[in-house]
């Protein structure tokens, strides 16, 4: 089971990295078009700023999920390095529990937000606002999978 979750974790991380690159490319193209149309053609695009904003939201949340997998989030390891091996394991598991709690809140509240905004339309593009807010439950689910994989590796190490 642990091997399956670890494999899933790796596949998801590669997919997230590819999706993040695509989002950055799309954002770059949209912002370029926005500048081109506004300053060259004097005809600003009504939807470009909104799309760039929603792409940035997705970029941030998916980037945070990938950072969980890469263990790239901020940490204070000065005190951690001063602990004995056994205490380090305890601290790692406590950190995983706290992180899991935050991820659960993001996931749960994200689902509620998607449901509440399903009938709202974005002002410029006219799409459901749930598309923008769906980044929270999607990112939360990805973070949860990555955290489970990390926790299983930690348990295997101890």
C-alpha atoms as an extended CHARMM CRD file, in Angstrom:
* protein
*
       158  EXT
         1         1  UNK       CA              0.0000000000        0.0000000000        0.0000000000  PROA      1               0.0000000000
         2         2  UNK       CA              2.7910000000        2.4160000000        0.9160000000  PROA      2               0.0000000000
         3         3  UNK       CA              4.5200000000        1.7240000000       -2.4080000000  PROA      3               0.0000000000
         4         4  UNK       CA              1.3000000000        2.4450000000       -4.3120000000  PROA      4               0.0000000000
         5         5  UNK       CA              0.7860000000        5.7500000000       -2.5000000000  PROA      5               0.0000000000
         6         6  UNK       CA              4.4230000000        6.6860000000       -3.0750000000  PROA      6               0.0000000000
         7         7  UNK       CA              4.0550000000        5.9530000000       -6.7980000000  PROA      7               0.0000000000
         8         8  UNK       CA              0.8110000000        7.9590000000       -6.9540000000  PROA      8               0.0000000000
         9         9  UNK       CA              2.5760000000       10.7870000000       -5.1250000000  PROA      9               0.0000000000
        10        10  UNK       CA              5.3630000000       10.8560000000       -7.7300000000  PROA      10              0.0000000000
        11        11  UNK       CA              2.9300000000       10.7410000000      -10.6740000000  PROA      11              0.0000000000
        12        12  UNK       CA              0.8260000000       13.5580000000       -9.2100000000  PROA      12              0.0000000000
        13        13  UNK       CA              3.9270000000       15.6850000000       -8.5870000000  PROA      13              0.0000000000
        14        14  UNK       CA              5.0110000000       15.3160000000      -12.2220000000  PROA      14              0.0000000000
        15        15  UNK       CA              1.5110000000       16.2060000000      -13.3940000000  PROA      15              0.0000000000
        16        16  UNK       CA              1.4060000000       19.2140000000      -11.0920000000  PROA      16              0.0000000000
        17        17  UNK       CA              4.7860000000       20.4430000000      -12.3590000000  PROA      17              0.0000000000
        18        18  UNK       CA              3.6090000000       20.1370000000      -15.9790000000  PROA      18              0.0000000000
        19        19  UNK       CA              0.3360000000       21.9030000000      -15.1780000000  PROA      19              0.0000000000
        20        20  UNK       CA              2.1830000000       24.6880000000      -13.3620000000  PROA      20              0.0000000000
        21        21  UNK       CA              4.3750000000       25.2590000000      -16.4150000000  PROA      21              0.0000000000
        22        22  UNK       CA              1.2880000000       25.3770000000      -18.6370000000  PROA      22              0.0000000000
        23        23  UNK       CA             -0.3980000000       27.8710000000      -16.2950000000  PROA      23              0.0000000000
        24        24  UNK       CA              2.6790000000       30.1200000000      -16.2760000000  PROA      24              0.0000000000
        25        25  UNK       CA              2.7320000000       29.9950000000      -20.0820000000  PROA      25              0.0000000000
        26        26  UNK       CA             -0.9760000000       30.8060000000      -20.2880000000  PROA      26              0.0000000000
        27        27  UNK       CA             -0.6130000000       33.6650000000      -17.8010000000  PROA      27              0.0000000000
        28        28  UNK       CA              2.2900000000       35.0820000000      -19.7720000000  PROA      28              0.0000000000
        29        29  UNK       CA              0.3150000000       34.9170000000      -23.0140000000  PROA      29              0.0000000000
        30        30  UNK       CA             -2.7970000000       36.4930000000      -21.4730000000  PROA      30              0.0000000000
        31        31  UNK       CA             -0.8660000000       39.3440000000      -19.8560000000  PROA      31              0.0000000000
        32        32  UNK       CA              1.0760000000       39.9270000000      -23.0910000000  PROA      32              0.0000000000
        33        33  UNK       CA             -2.1950000000       40.1140000000      -25.0390000000  PROA      33              0.0000000000
        34        34  UNK       CA             -3.6190000000       42.4460000000      -22.4170000000  PROA      34              0.0000000000
        35        35  UNK       CA             -0.6970000000       44.8540000000      -22.7900000000  PROA      35              0.0000000000
        36        36  UNK       CA             -0.6830000000       44.5410000000      -26.5900000000  PROA      36              0.0000000000
        37        37  UNK       CA             -4.3820000000       45.2640000000      -26.9450000000  PROA      37              0.0000000000
        38        38  UNK       CA             -4.3930000000       48.0870000000      -24.4030000000  PROA      38              0.0000000000
        39        39  UNK       CA             -1.3320000000       50.0180000000      -25.5370000000  PROA      39              0.0000000000
        40        40  UNK       CA             -0.9570000000       49.1050000000      -29.2010000000  PROA      40              0.0000000000
        41        41  UNK       CA             -4.5550000000       48.7060000000      -30.3580000000  PROA      41              0.0000000000
        42        42  UNK       CA             -6.1390000000       50.9630000000      -27.6910000000  PROA      42              0.0000000000
        43        43  UNK       CA             -8.8170000000       48.2710000000      -27.2520000000  PROA      43              0.0000000000
        44        44  UNK       CA             -8.3150000000       46.6660000000      -23.8180000000  PROA      44              0.0000000000
        45        45  UNK       CA             -9.5280000000       43.1010000000      -23.4620000000  PROA      45              0.0000000000
        46        46  UNK       CA            -12.2700000000       42.9240000000      -20.8510000000  PROA      46              0.0000000000
        47        47  UNK       CA            -11.5810000000       39.3530000000      -19.7710000000  PROA      47              0.0000000000
        48        48  UNK       CA             -7.7720000000       39.2220000000      -19.7010000000  PROA      48              0.0000000000
        49        49  UNK       CA             -7.1590000000       40.6450000000      -16.2250000000  PROA      49              0.0000000000
        50        50  UNK       CA             -9.7600000000       38.3750000000      -14.6840000000  PROA      50              0.0000000000
        51        51  UNK       CA             -8.3890000000       35.2700000000      -16.4060000000  PROA      51              0.0000000000
        52        52  UNK       CA             -4.8270000000       36.1570000000      -15.3560000000  PROA      52              0.0000000000
        53        53  UNK       CA             -6.0270000000       36.5760000000      -11.7550000000  PROA      53              0.0000000000
        54        54  UNK       CA             -7.7690000000       33.1770000000      -11.7140000000  PROA      54              0.0000000000
        55        55  UNK       CA             -4.7600000000       31.5080000000      -13.3120000000  PROA      55              0.0000000000
        56        56  UNK       CA             -2.5790000000       33.0690000000      -10.6150000000  PROA      56              0.0000000000
        57        57  UNK       CA             -4.8520000000       31.6410000000       -7.9040000000  PROA      57              0.0000000000
        58        58  UNK       CA             -4.5590000000       28.1630000000       -9.4340000000  PROA      58              0.0000000000
        59        59  UNK       CA             -0.7940000000       28.6350000000       -9.8050000000  PROA      59              0.0000000000
        60        60  UNK       CA             -0.4490000000       29.5360000000       -6.1280000000  PROA      60              0.0000000000
        61        61  UNK       CA             -2.5330000000       26.6550000000       -4.7860000000  PROA      61              0.0000000000
        62        62  UNK       CA             -1.0340000000       24.0060000000       -7.0710000000  PROA      62              0.0000000000
        63        63  UNK       CA              2.4220000000       25.3850000000       -6.3030000000  PROA      63              0.0000000000
        64        64  UNK       CA              1.7020000000       25.0220000000       -2.5940000000  PROA      64              0.0000000000
        65        65  UNK       CA              0.6380000000       21.4090000000       -3.1630000000  PROA      65              0.0000000000
        66        66  UNK       CA              3.8440000000       20.6480000000       -5.0540000000  PROA      66              0.0000000000
        67        67  UNK       CA              5.8310000000       22.3470000000       -2.2870000000  PROA      67              0.0000000000
        68        68  UNK       CA              4.2630000000       19.9290000000        0.2240000000  PROA      68              0.0000000000
        69        69  UNK       CA              5.5080000000       17.0120000000       -1.8680000000  PROA      69              0.0000000000
        70        70  UNK       CA              9.0010000000       18.5260000000       -2.1850000000  PROA      70              0.0000000000
        71        71  UNK       CA              9.0410000000       19.5150000000        1.5100000000  PROA      71              0.0000000000
        72        72  UNK       CA              9.6680000000       23.0420000000        0.3060000000  PROA      72              0.0000000000
        73        73  UNK       CA              7.6050000000       24.9690000000        2.8090000000  PROA      73              0.0000000000
        74        74  UNK       CA              9.2180000000       27.2100000000        5.3650000000  PROA      74              0.0000000000
        75        75  UNK       CA             10.5790000000       25.5070000000        8.4610000000  PROA      75              0.0000000000
        76        76  UNK       CA             12.8240000000       26.2890000000       11.4070000000  PROA      76              0.0000000000
        77        77  UNK       CA             15.3840000000       23.5330000000       11.4720000000  PROA      77              0.0000000000
        78        78  UNK       CA             17.7770000000       25.1930000000       13.9200000000  PROA      78              0.0000000000
        79        79  UNK       CA             15.8810000000       23.8050000000       16.9100000000  PROA      79              0.0000000000
        80        80  UNK       CA             15.0550000000       20.6290000000       15.0520000000  PROA      80              0.0000000000
        81        81  UNK       CA             18.7500000000       19.8040000000       14.5760000000  PROA      81              0.0000000000
        82        82  UNK       CA             19.3650000000       20.2320000000       18.2990000000  PROA      82              0.0000000000
        83        83  UNK       CA             16.9220000000       17.4100000000       19.1390000000  PROA      83              0.0000000000
        84        84  UNK       CA             17.7510000000       13.7510000000       19.6000000000  PROA      84              0.0000000000
        85        85  UNK       CA             16.7500000000       11.2920000000       16.8880000000  PROA      85              0.0000000000
        86        86  UNK       CA             13.6790000000       10.0990000000       18.8200000000  PROA      86              0.0000000000
        87        87  UNK       CA             12.4730000000       13.6340000000       19.5160000000  PROA      87              0.0000000000
        88        88  UNK       CA             12.9520000000       14.5350000000       15.8460000000  PROA      88              0.0000000000
        89        89  UNK       CA             10.5670000000       11.7090000000       14.9100000000  PROA      89              0.0000000000
        90        90  UNK       CA              8.0040000000       12.9900000000       17.4000000000  PROA      90              0.0000000000
        91        91  UNK       CA              8.3360000000       16.5470000000       16.0960000000  PROA      91              0.0000000000
        92        92  UNK       CA              7.9800000000       15.3090000000       12.4820000000  PROA      92              0.0000000000
        93        93  UNK       CA              4.7610000000       13.4880000000       13.3360000000  PROA      93              0.0000000000
        94        94  UNK       CA              3.3530000000       16.4790000000       15.2690000000  PROA      94              0.0000000000
        95        95  UNK       CA              4.1580000000       18.7380000000       12.3160000000  PROA      95              0.0000000000
        96        96  UNK       CA              2.4170000000       16.2510000000        9.9940000000  PROA      96              0.0000000000
        97        97  UNK       CA             -0.6600000000       16.2820000000       12.2600000000  PROA      97              0.0000000000
        98        98  UNK       CA             -0.8130000000       20.0790000000       12.3410000000  PROA      98              0.0000000000
        99        99  UNK       CA             -0.2270000000       20.2840000000        8.6010000000  PROA      99              0.0000000000
       100       100  UNK       CA             -2.9280000000       17.6730000000        8.0450000000  PROA      100             0.0000000000
       101       101  UNK       CA             -5.3480000000       19.7270000000       10.1130000000  PROA      101             0.0000000000
       102       102  UNK       CA             -4.6930000000       22.8420000000        8.0300000000  PROA      102             0.0000000000
       103       103  UNK       CA             -5.0270000000       20.8420000000        4.8110000000  PROA      103             0.0000000000
       104       104  UNK       CA             -8.3230000000       19.3610000000        6.0110000000  PROA      104             0.0000000000
       105       105  UNK       CA             -9.6670000000       22.8650000000        6.7060000000  PROA      105             0.0000000000
       106       106  UNK       CA             -8.5660000000       24.0510000000        3.2410000000  PROA      106             0.0000000000
       107       107  UNK       CA            -10.1910000000       21.0250000000        1.6180000000  PROA      107             0.0000000000
       108       108  UNK       CA            -13.4220000000       21.1790000000        3.6160000000  PROA      108             0.0000000000
       109       109  UNK       CA            -13.9030000000       24.9480000000        3.3750000000  PROA      109             0.0000000000
       110       110  UNK       CA            -12.9330000000       24.8420000000       -0.2990000000  PROA      110             0.0000000000
       111       111  UNK       CA            -15.7250000000       22.3650000000       -1.0220000000  PROA      111             0.0000000000
       112       112  UNK       CA            -18.2060000000       24.5980000000        0.8040000000  PROA      112             0.0000000000
       113       113  UNK       CA            -16.9740000000       27.6460000000       -1.1260000000  PROA      113             0.0000000000
       114       114  UNK       CA            -17.3100000000       25.8640000000       -4.4790000000  PROA      114             0.0000000000
       115       115  UNK       CA            -20.8890000000       24.9130000000       -3.6020000000  PROA      115             0.0000000000
       116       116  UNK       CA            -21.7520000000       28.4600000000       -2.5000000000  PROA      116             0.0000000000
       117       117  UNK       CA            -20.3160000000       30.0800000000       -5.6290000000  PROA      117             0.0000000000
       118       118  UNK       CA            -21.6340000000       27.5870000000       -8.1990000000  PROA      118             0.0000000000
       119       119  UNK       CA            -24.4030000000       29.9450000000       -9.3240000000  PROA      119             0.0000000000
       120       120  UNK       CA            -22.3160000000       33.1320000000       -9.2850000000  PROA      120             0.0000000000
       121       121  UNK       CA            -20.7960000000       34.3190000000      -12.5410000000  PROA      121             0.0000000000
       122       122  UNK       CA            -17.4980000000       36.1120000000      -12.9070000000  PROA      122             0.0000000000
       123       123  UNK       CA            -17.9950000000       39.7280000000      -14.0120000000  PROA      123             0.0000000000
       124       124  UNK       CA            -15.8940000000       39.7980000000      -17.1890000000  PROA      124             0.0000000000
       125       125  UNK       CA            -15.8350000000       36.2230000000      -18.4780000000  PROA      125             0.0000000000
       126       126  UNK       CA            -19.2680000000       35.1110000000      -17.3420000000  PROA      126             0.0000000000
       127       127  UNK       CA            -18.0870000000       31.6920000000      -16.1200000000  PROA      127             0.0000000000
       128       128  UNK       CA            -19.0760000000       30.1070000000      -12.8440000000  PROA      128             0.0000000000
       129       129  UNK       CA            -17.0430000000       31.4010000000       -9.9170000000  PROA      129             0.0000000000
       130       130  UNK       CA            -16.7700000000       27.8220000000       -8.7220000000  PROA      130             0.0000000000
       131       131  UNK       CA            -14.0360000000       27.3270000000      -11.3470000000  PROA      131             0.0000000000
       132       132  UNK       CA            -11.8130000000       29.8280000000       -9.5490000000  PROA      132             0.0000000000
       133       133  UNK       CA            -12.6310000000       28.5000000000       -6.0830000000  PROA      133             0.0000000000
       134       134  UNK       CA            -12.2020000000       24.8670000000       -7.1460000000  PROA      134             0.0000000000
       135       135  UNK       CA             -8.4720000000       25.3960000000       -6.7260000000  PROA      135             0.0000000000
       136       136  UNK       CA             -8.9100000000       25.0570000000       -2.9580000000  PROA      136             0.0000000000
       137       137  UNK       CA            -10.4010000000       21.5450000000       -2.7900000000  PROA      137             0.0000000000
       138       138  UNK       CA             -8.2220000000       20.3310000000       -5.6790000000  PROA      138             0.0000000000
       139       139  UNK       CA             -5.0840000000       21.7270000000       -4.0600000000  PROA      139             0.0000000000
       140       140  UNK       CA             -6.1820000000       20.4790000000       -0.6390000000  PROA      140             0.0000000000
       141       141  UNK       CA             -6.7080000000       16.9590000000       -1.9770000000  PROA      141             0.0000000000
       142       142  UNK       CA             -3.2830000000       16.9990000000       -3.6530000000  PROA      142             0.0000000000
       143       143  UNK       CA             -1.6710000000       18.3070000000       -0.4670000000  PROA      143             0.0000000000
       144       144  UNK       CA             -3.4040000000       15.5520000000        1.5310000000  PROA      144             0.0000000000
       145       145  UNK       CA             -2.0950000000       12.8350000000       -0.7840000000  PROA      145             0.0000000000
       146       146  UNK       CA              1.4200000000       14.2650000000       -0.6050000000  PROA      146             0.0000000000
       147       147  UNK       CA              1.2360000000       14.5160000000        3.1880000000  PROA      147             0.0000000000
       148       148  UNK       CA              0.0220000000       10.9230000000        3.4940000000  PROA      148             0.0000000000
       149       149  UNK       CA              2.9530000000        9.7750000000        1.3430000000  PROA      149             0.0000000000
       150       150  UNK       CA              5.3910000000       11.7820000000        3.4710000000  PROA      150             0.0000000000
       151       151  UNK       CA              3.8720000000       10.4340000000        6.7000000000  PROA      151             0.0000000000
       152       152  UNK       CA              4.1130000000        6.8360000000        5.4670000000  PROA      152             0.0000000000
       153       153  UNK       CA              7.7710000000        7.3700000000        4.5880000000  PROA      153             0.0000000000
       154       154  UNK       CA              8.3740000000        8.8190000000        8.0550000000  PROA      154             0.0000000000
       155       155  UNK       CA              6.6530000000        5.8560000000        9.7260000000  PROA      155             0.0000000000
       156       156  UNK       CA              8.6680000000        3.4490000000        7.6080000000  PROA      156             0.0000000000
       157       157  UNK       CA             11.8740000000        5.2060000000        8.6830000000  PROA      157             0.0000000000
       158       158  UNK       CA             11.1040000000        4.8510000000       12.3990000000  PROA      158             0.0000000000
